Amino acid sequence: MSKSNYRNLNDEDLVNRIATKQDQEAFSTLYQRYVHLAVGVCIKYLKAVEPAQDAVQVVFTKLWTDLHQYQ
């Protein structure tokens, strides 16, 4: 599947590909869609950019490693 086709997939399809196939391109697409929003939420609560970015990295790493455990 080409990179442009991943952009056309909805979030549910991307999550399914990550959970079932450990699809790195699907993960990258999902990450690019939401990283700025996640950092914004973390900045709101942590009041600093660097800790917010670190927290987002932890969240996305957890998503990558644990998503296959859930439906």
C-alpha positions as a Markdown table, in Angstrom:
| # | Residue | x | y | z |
|---|---|---|---|---|
| 1 | Met | 0.0 | 0.0 | 0.0 |
| 2 | Ser | 1.4 | 3.4 | -0.9 |
| 3 | Lys | 1.9 | 6.2 | 1.5 |
| 4 | Ser | -0.9 | 8.3 | 0.0 |
| 5 | Asn | -3.3 | 5.4 | 0.4 |
| 6 | Tyr | -2.7 | 5.3 | 4.2 |
| 7 | Arg | -3.8 | 9.0 | 4.4 |
| 8 | Asn | -7.1 | 7.9 | 2.9 |
| 9 | Leu | -7.7 | 5.3 | 5.7 |
| 10 | Asn | -9.9 | 6.2 | 8.6 |
| 11 | Asp | -8.5 | 5.9 | 12.2 |
| 12 | Glu | -10.2 | 2.6 | 12.9 |
| 13 | Asp | -8.6 | 1.0 | 9.9 |
| 14 | Leu | -5.2 | 2.4 | 10.9 |
| 15 | Val | -5.6 | 1.1 | 14.4 |
| 16 | Asn | -6.6 | -2.3 | 13.1 |
| 17 | Arg | -3.5 | -2.5 | 10.9 |
| 18 | Ile | -1.3 | -1.5 | 13.8 |
| 19 | Ala | -2.9 | -4.1 | 16.2 |
| 20 | Thr | -3.0 | -7.0 | 13.8 |
| 21 | Lys | 0.1 | -6.4 | 11.6 |
| 22 | Gln | 2.4 | -4.0 | 13.5 |
| 23 | Asp | 2.1 | -1.9 | 10.4 |
| 24 | Gln | 4.7 | 0.9 | 10.8 |
| 25 | Glu | 3.3 | 3.1 | 8.0 |
| 26 | Ala | -0.2 | 2.9 | 9.6 |
| 27 | Phe | 1.4 | 3.9 | 12.9 |
| 28 | Ser | 3.3 | 6.8 | 11.3 |
| 29 | Thr | 0.1 | 8.1 | 9.7 |
| 30 | Leu | -1.9 | 7.9 | 12.9 |
| 31 | Tyr | 1.0 | 9.6 | 14.8 |
| 32 | Gln | 1.2 | 12.4 | 12.3 |
| 33 | Arg | -2.5 | 13.0 | 12.6 |
| 34 | Tyr | -2.6 | 13.3 | 16.3 |
| 35 | Val | 0.8 | 14.2 | 17.7 |
| 36 | His | 0.1 | 17.9 | 17.7 |
| 37 | Leu | -3.2 | 17.5 | 19.5 |
| 38 | Ala | -1.7 | 15.2 | 22.1 |
| 39 | Val | 1.2 | 17.6 | 22.8 |
| 40 | Gly | -1.3 | 20.4 | 23.2 |
| 41 | Val | -3.3 | 18.5 | 25.8 |
| 42 | Cys | -0.1 | 17.5 | 27.6 |
| 43 | Ile | 1.1 | 21.1 | 27.7 |
| 44 | Lys | -2.2 | 22.2 | 29.2 |
| 45 | Tyr | -1.7 | 19.9 | 32.1 |
| 46 | Leu | 2.1 | 19.7 | 32.5 |
| 47 | Lys | 2.7 | 23.5 | 31.8 |
| 48 | Ala | 5.9 | 22.9 | 29.8 |
| 49 | Val | 6.7 | 21.8 | 26.3 |
| 50 | Glu | 9.6 | 19.3 | 26.9 |
| 51 | Pro | 7.7 | 17.2 | 29.5 |
| 52 | Ala | 4.7 | 17.3 | 27.3 |
| 53 | Gln | 6.6 | 16.0 | 24.3 |
| 54 | Asp | 8.1 | 13.2 | 26.5 |
| 55 | Ala | 4.7 | 12.2 | 27.8 |
| 56 | Val | 3.4 | 12.0 | 24.2 |
| 57 | Gln | 6.3 | 9.8 | 23.2 |
| 58 | Val | 5.5 | 7.5 | 26.1 |
| 59 | Val | 1.8 | 7.3 | 25.1 |
| 60 | Phe | 2.6 | 6.5 | 21.5 |
| 61 | Thr | 5.2 | 4.0 | 22.4 |
| 62 | Lys | 2.7 | 2.3 | 24.7 |
| 63 | Leu | 0.2 | 2.3 | 21.9 |
| 64 | Trp | 2.7 | 0.6 | 19.5 |
| 65 | Thr | 3.7 | -2.1 | 22.0 |
| 66 | Asp | 0.3 | -2.9 | 23.6 |
| 67 | Leu | -2.4 | -2.2 | 21.0 |
| 68 | His | -2.5 | -5.9 | 19.9 |
| 69 | Gln | -3.8 | -6.9 | 23.4 |
| 70 | Tyr | -7.1 | -5.1 | 22.9 |
| 71 | Gln | -10.0 | -5.4 | 20.5 |
